Amino acid sequence: MNYSIKADATKKIRYKLVLLYLLNITDLVFTLLLIKTGLFDEANLIVKELLRNPMLCFLVKGLVPGLLIALLIKRIKEASHSQLKVSKLLVNIMLAVYLIINLQHIVWLIIVSQFN
């Protein structure tokens, strides 16, 4: 694979991984805000348990993904062409999922704010 093409693909994946991390964090913040209203409950049973201790939740949902993404960013430089293609596809799917989740949270926050 041409070095400049690989460097560009790697750079784009790194950017998307950082964006994915930020969407993960905004998901947590929006979830906490919605749960505080008393009208919503967390659907993910693991996160639901973690939410009993918000600091632990921030550590698990912030620190663990952050470390994993940092590791992926470091390792992506050595990825083959086929690994980059798979990585790009998976990261795009996860971005779409987190964008939808965040948009749902925003819509619900707007709706709830209209009734308070």
N, C-alpha and C positions, 0 to 999 in steps of 0.2 A: 504494500500500500504506500502510495506517495506520502512522504513525510508531512507536507503542508496540509494535505487533505486529512490525514490522521490527527494532526495538531488541531485543526479546526473542529473536527468531530469531537475530540477530547474536550476542547474548550467549551463547546456547546453543552455537552453532557455535564460537565462540572457546573456550569451556570444553572442548568435545570435541576441538578441535585441541591444546590443552594436554595433555589426557589422552592423546591419540594420541602426542604427543611423549614423554611419560613411559613409555608402553608400548613405544615404540621403544627407549628407553634400557634398560628392564628386559629386553627381548629380548636386547640386546647383553650385559648382565651375565650373564643366565642362560646364554646361548650360551657365553661364556667359561668359566663354571663347569663346564658339561657337557663342553666340549672338554678341560678340564684333567683330567678323569677318565680320558681316553684311550679311552673307550668310544663317543664321539660324534665326528662330523665335521660341518662346516658344509655345508649343501646349496647355498647360494647361492655360486656360483663367484666373484663379485666380492668378497663379504664374506670368503670363504675366503682370498683373496689378501691382503686388508686385515688379517686376523687375524695375519699373520706379524709385523706391527708393531702391537701393541695400542694404542699412543698415537695412531698414524695412524688406526686404526680408530675410536677414540673421537672424534677430530676429524671424520672423514668422516661417521660415523653419528650423531654428536651435534651438531656444529656446522652442517653443511649442512642437515639437516632443521629444526634450530632456527631458522636464518635464513629458510628457506622458510616455515615456519609463522608466524614473526613478520611476514613480508611478507603472507601470507594474512590474518592477523588485522587488519593495517592496511587492506588492500584490501577486506575483507568489508563494511566500513561503507558502501561505495559500490555494493554489489551490488544488482541488481534483484531483484524477487520471484522470477522464474524462475531466476536465478543462485543465489539462496539455497536454492531447492528442490533444485537439482542438487547444490549444495555439501553440503546436509544429507544427501542420499542417499549421496554418495561418502564423506563423513566417517563415516557410520554403517557402511558396508561395511568401510572400513579399520579402524575400531574393532573390529568383529566379528573380522576376520582377526587383528589383533594380540592380541585377547583369547584367541582359540583358540591361537595360537602360544605366548603366555605361559603359558596353562594347561597345554599340553603340556610346556613346560619345567619347570614346577613339579612335575607328575606324575613326570617322569623324574628330577628331583632327589630327590624323596622315595624313588623306587624305588632309585636308586643309593645313597642314604644308608643304606638298609636292608641293603645288602650290604657295607658298609665298616665 
